[in-house]
Amino acid sequence: MGYEVVSTGGSASTIEQAGVPVTRVDEVTGYPEMLDGRVKTLHPAVHAGILAMRDKPEHMAALDSHGIGEINLVVVNLYPFRATVTADEAPAFADGVEKIDIGGPTMIRAAAKNHKHVLVVVDPADYPKVGHQLFVVYLRA
C-alpha cells in the first residue's frame, strides 16, 4: 500500500519476525537509541515528518531541503505505566519511573496537532479497522 514502517527496538524486532519490512528509527534519525532507550523518537526527522502541513508549500520545501520524509500514520503503544505502578506486587520506584513514556505521547500530540494530515492510532483493538480502511483507500487510488 505504499507505507514504510518505521519502528523502535522491540517493536521493530516483532514486526520483522512477522515478515514485514521495517526501518528502524535510528536509520531515519541518523542517531542510535540512547540513554537506555529513553531517547528514540525525539528528533526533528521524526517530528517534522509528523508536524509538516502537507498543504503548505514552505513546510514541504523544508522537509525536502532537510531530506525528511512525511509521516502520515502514527501508531503508538504506550508503556504500561498504570499497570506497572498499581501491580499487586509494587515495583521498585525506579521501575515505575522507567514506564513514564516520553516519546510516545509526544508523537501522539504531534499527530493530533496535525490531524488534518496525519492519522494517529493508540489502541491495538483499532488495528484491524484502520488496516481495512487504509486498504479500501489504497484500492480506490
Order of alpha helices (4+ residues) and beta strands (2+ residues): beta-alpha-beta-alpha-alpha-alpha-beta-alpha-alpha-alpha-beta-alpha
